[in-house]
Amino acid sequence: MGYYHVNDTGKGIYIKSFDTINKNYELPPLDYIKSYLERKYGSCDKDISMLSGMDLYHQIVYIGMDKYLFSYLAKPIIQETNNNQSFCKSFSDAFDRRYSAYFDKVAANTFELLFCHRFGYPFGCFKGISDYDGDIMFFCNLQFPPETYNKKLSELTEEVFIAELREFFSDFLDDDYYKTVELEICEEYIKE
């Protein structure tokens, strides 16, 4: 049971299902990733140094896992392994075996991190999610006026936003489809 309703809205784009990313995409520095996770979750339970032993695909998974998936999938492996290399292999194998069909939904949790780093926006202005209906989207959900002034954010227009979305998603997902997408209203549905 529960109440099904719109939780959040904003202008952005819907992302079609994907299972690959640009293998040459560069992640932000580890301290940037850690500060993002602390801002998003209030603390960072993940050992970010583990990322160095993984390929980009699994780095995105590790960063994008919510607290539930992290405690269910990664924490038991951390307790069973005694070094970074064995953790990375066990983690990658476990995700590929049980959850690879959900890669795009897990990866959606990293869109804000990657987009903000690439274009210099502060955290908390955008939302990348897979909602209750399984729709994957990325949109601006900033409430104006923002708490603190940010020059980059003050220059954000729909034209700038769509150009940046096109650049980011066509590069990150290595898909020319995103070079021509248009802004639309995105609605995140949840069931409480």
C-alpha positions in Angstrom: 0.0 0.0 0.0 1.1 3.6 0.3 0.6 6.9 -1.2 1.9 7.3 -4.8 2.7 10.9 -5.6 5.1 13.4 -7.2 8.0 14.0 -4.9 10.0 16.5 -6.9 9.9 18.3 -10.2 12.2 20.4 -12.4 13.3 21.0 -15.9 15.8 18.5 -17.3 15.9 15.4 -19.4 14.8 11.8 -19.2 17.6 9.3 -19.8 17.1 6.2 -21.9 18.2 3.0 -20.4 21.9 2.3 -20.7 24.4 -0.3 -19.7 27.7 1.2 -20.9 29.5 4.5 -20.3 32.5 6.2 -21.9 35.4 4.2 -20.5 37.7 7.3 -20.9 35.5 9.6 -18.7 37.5 11.0 -15.8 36.1 11.0 -12.3 36.6 14.0 -10.0 39.4 13.9 -7.4 38.8 11.7 -4.4 38.4 14.6 -1.9 35.7 16.1 -4.2 33.8 12.7 -4.3 34.1 12.4 -0.5 32.7 15.9 0.1 29.8 15.2 -2.3 28.9 11.9 -0.5 29.1 13.7 2.9 26.8 16.4 1.6 24.4 13.9 0.1 24.2 11.4 3.0 25.4 13.4 6.0 28.4 11.2 6.3 30.6 9.0 4.0 30.6 5.3 5.0 32.4 4.4 1.8 36.2 4.0 1.8 36.8 6.2 -1.3 40.4 4.9 -1.6 38.9 1.6 -2.9 38.1 3.3 -6.2 41.7 3.1 -7.3 41.5 -0.6 -7.8 38.3 -0.6 -10.0 37.5 0.2 -13.6 35.3 3.2 -14.3 32.1 1.2 -14.6 32.5 -0.2 -11.1 33.7 3.1 -9.7 30.4 4.6 -10.8 28.6 1.7 -9.1 30.5 2.1 -5.9 29.9 5.8 -5.7 26.3 5.6 -6.8 25.1 2.9 -4.5 22.6 4.1 -1.9 23.1 3.2 1.7 20.8 0.1 1.5 22.6 -1.4 -1.5 26.0 -0.5 0.0 25.2 -2.2 3.3 23.8 -5.3 1.5 26.4 -5.7 -1.2 29.6 -4.0 -0.3 29.9 -4.1 3.5 29.9 -7.9 3.8 32.6 -8.1 1.1 34.7 -5.4 3.0 34.4 -7.6 6.2 35.5 -10.8 4.2 38.5 -9.3 2.4 41.7 -8.0 3.7 43.0 -5.8 0.9 41.9 -3.4 -1.7 42.6 -5.7 -4.6 40.6 -8.6 -3.3 37.7 -6.3 -2.3 37.6 -4.7 -5.8 37.5 -8.1 -7.6 34.9 -9.6 -5.2 32.7 -6.4 -5.3 32.9 -6.2 -9.1 32.0 -9.9 -9.5 29.1 -9.7 -7.0 27.6 -6.6 -8.7 28.0 -8.1 -12.2 26.4 -11.4 -11.1 23.4 -10.0 -9.2 22.8 -6.3 -10.1 24.2 -5.5 -13.5 20.7 -5.1 -14.9 20.3 -2.1 -12.5 23.5 -0.3 -13.5 21.7 2.6 -15.1 19.6 3.2 -12.0 22.6 3.1 -9.7 24.6 5.3 -12.0 21.9 7.9 -12.0 22.9 8.7 -8.4 26.3 10.0 -9.7 24.9 12.4 -12.3 24.9 15.4 -10.0 28.4 14.7 -8.8 29.8 14.4 -12.3 27.8 17.3 -13.7 28.6 19.7 -10.9 32.3 18.9 -11.1 32.4 19.3 -14.9 30.7 22.7 -15.0 31.5 24.2 -11.6 28.1 24.2 -9.9 27.5 23.8 -6.2 26.0 20.5 -4.9 22.3 20.4 -4.2 21.1 22.2 -7.3 20.4 19.2 -9.5 19.0 15.7 -9.1 19.9 12.5 -11.0 17.6 9.7 -10.1 15.7 6.6 -11.0 12.2 7.0 -9.5 9.6 4.6 -8.3 8.4 4.0 -11.9 11.9 3.3 -13.1 12.3 6.5 -15.1 15.8 7.8 -15.1 16.1 11.6 -15.2 18.4 14.5 -14.4 16.9 17.9 -13.7 17.5 21.2 -12.0 15.6 21.3 -8.7 17.0 24.4 -7.1 14.7 26.5 -5.0 15.3 30.2 -5.7 16.8 32.1 -4.3 19.7 29.8 -3.3 21.1 29.9 0.2 24.4 31.3 -1.0 25.4 33.2 -4.1 27.2 31.3 -6.8 28.4 33.1 -9.9 28.1 30.0 -12.2 24.6 29.3 -10.9 23.6 33.0 -11.4 24.4 32.7 -15.1 22.3 29.5 -15.6 19.7 29.9 -18.3 17.7 27.3 -20.1 19.9 27.7 -23.1 23.1 27.2 -21.0 21.6 24.3 -19.1 20.5 22.4 -22.3 23.9 22.9 -23.9 25.6 21.6 -20.8 23.3 18.6 -20.6 23.9 17.8 -24.2 27.6 18.0 -23.8 27.7 16.0 -20.5 25.4 13.1 -21.4 26.7 12.7 -25.0 30.2 12.4 -23.5 29.5 10.4 -20.4 27.2 7.9 -22.0 29.1 8.1 -25.3 25.8 8.4 -27.2 25.1 11.0 -29.9 21.4 10.8 -29.1 21.9 13.3 -26.3 23.4 15.9 -28.6 19.8 16.9 -29.7 17.7 16.4 -26.5 15.4 19.2 -25.4 14.5 20.3 -21.9 11.2 18.9 -20.5 9.5 18.8 -17.1 10.7 15.9 -15.1 8.6 14.4 -12.3 10.0 12.1 -9.7 7.3 9.7 -8.4 7.6 8.0 -5.1 5.4 5.7 -3.0 5.3 6.3 0.8 
